[in-house]
Amino acid sequence: MVLRRLLFTVLNNPRVIEKLSESWPIRAAAKLTASALTRAQLGGREAARRLLRDGSLARRAARLQETFLRELRDGARARDWPRSPGNRRGGSGPSQ
């Protein structure tokens, strides 16, 4: 508990933060993190361009939509939906 409080006090000191930010390990870690994030972002953009250029994204989206609608229709038919107003099952009035 005391160690936590002491560490909190030291790390909230602006001079300590500035000294740490100028140290080699912190700068190396920051460069590595920035490099990894930049590579991931560029890789994601290139993958998106490839998908859009090939048209495979549009084909996959259309196939997903067709499959979803087919499953929805099949499920509705299996449950006899939509029912006509006179063909209610269960209670005598509308359900609340």
C-alpha positions as CSV (number, residue, x, y, z in Angstrom):
1,M,0.0,0.0,0.0
2,V,2.8,2.4,0.9
3,L,4.8,1.4,-2.1
4,R,1.9,2.0,-4.4
5,R,1.3,5.5,-2.9
6,L,5.1,6.3,-3.2
7,L,5.1,5.1,-6.8
8,F,2.0,7.1,-7.6
9,T,3.6,10.3,-6.1
10,V,6.8,9.8,-8.0
11,L,5.2,9.1,-11.4
12,N,2.9,12.2,-11.1
13,N,5.9,14.4,-10.8
14,P,6.4,16.3,-14.2
15,R,10.2,16.4,-13.8
16,V,10.4,12.6,-13.3
17,I,8.1,12.1,-16.4
18,E,10.3,14.4,-18.5
19,K,13.5,12.6,-17.4
20,L,12.0,9.2,-18.1
21,S,10.8,10.3,-21.6
22,E,14.3,11.3,-22.5
23,S,15.8,7.9,-21.5
24,W,16.9,5.5,-24.1
25,P,14.5,2.5,-23.2
26,I,11.4,4.7,-23.2
27,R,12.3,6.3,-26.5
28,A,13.0,2.9,-28.0
29,A,9.7,1.5,-26.8
30,A,7.9,4.6,-28.2
31,K,9.6,4.2,-31.6
32,L,8.8,0.5,-31.7
33,T,5.1,1.1,-30.8
34,A,4.8,3.8,-33.4
35,S,6.4,1.6,-36.0
36,A,4.1,-1.3,-35.3
37,L,1.0,0.9,-35.4
38,T,2.0,2.5,-38.6
39,R,2.7,-0.9,-40.3
40,A,-0.6,-2.3,-39.1
41,Q,-2.5,0.7,-40.4
42,L,-0.7,0.6,-43.8
43,G,-1.3,-3.2,-44.0
44,G,-5.0,-2.8,-43.3
45,R,-5.4,-0.1,-45.9
46,E,-3.6,-2.2,-48.5
47,A,-5.8,-5.2,-47.7
48,A,-8.9,-3.1,-48.0
49,R,-7.7,-1.8,-51.4
50,R,-7.0,-5.3,-52.6
51,L,-10.5,-6.5,-51.5
52,L,-12.2,-3.5,-53.2
53,R,-10.1,-3.8,-56.4
54,D,-10.8,-7.5,-56.8
55,G,-14.5,-7.1,-56.1
56,S,-14.4,-10.0,-53.7
57,L,-15.7,-7.9,-50.9
58,A,-18.8,-6.9,-52.9
59,R,-19.4,-10.6,-53.9
60,R,-19.0,-11.7,-50.3
61,A,-21.4,-9.1,-49.1
62,A,-24.0,-10.0,-51.7
63,R,-23.6,-13.7,-50.9
64,L,-24.0,-13.0,-47.1
65,Q,-27.2,-10.9,-47.8
66,E,-28.6,-13.7,-50.0
67,T,-27.9,-16.4,-47.4
68,F,-29.3,-14.2,-44.6
69,L,-32.6,-13.5,-46.5
70,R,-32.9,-17.2,-47.5
71,E,-32.5,-18.4,-43.9
72,L,-34.9,-15.7,-42.7
73,R,-37.6,-16.8,-45.2
74,D,-37.0,-20.5,-44.4
75,G,-37.3,-19.8,-40.7
76,A,-40.4,-17.8,-41.2
77,R,-42.0,-20.5,-43.3
78,A,-41.1,-23.2,-40.7
79,R,-42.9,-21.2,-38.0
80,D,-45.9,-20.4,-40.3
81,W,-45.2,-16.7,-40.2
82,P,-46.7,-14.2,-40.9
83,R,-50.0,-15.6,-39.7
84,S,-53.3,-14.3,-40.8
85,P,-55.2,-12.4,-38.2
86,G,-57.8,-15.2,-37.8
87,N,-55.2,-17.9,-37.3
88,R,-53.8,-17.0,-33.9
89,R,-52.7,-19.7,-31.6
90,G,-53.0,-19.5,-27.8
91,G,-55.0,-16.9,-26.0
92,S,-58.3,-15.3,-27.1
93,G,-56.9,-11.7,-27.5
94,P,-53.8,-10.0,-28.5
95,S,-50.8,-10.7,-26.4
96,Q,-49.4,-8.0,-24.2
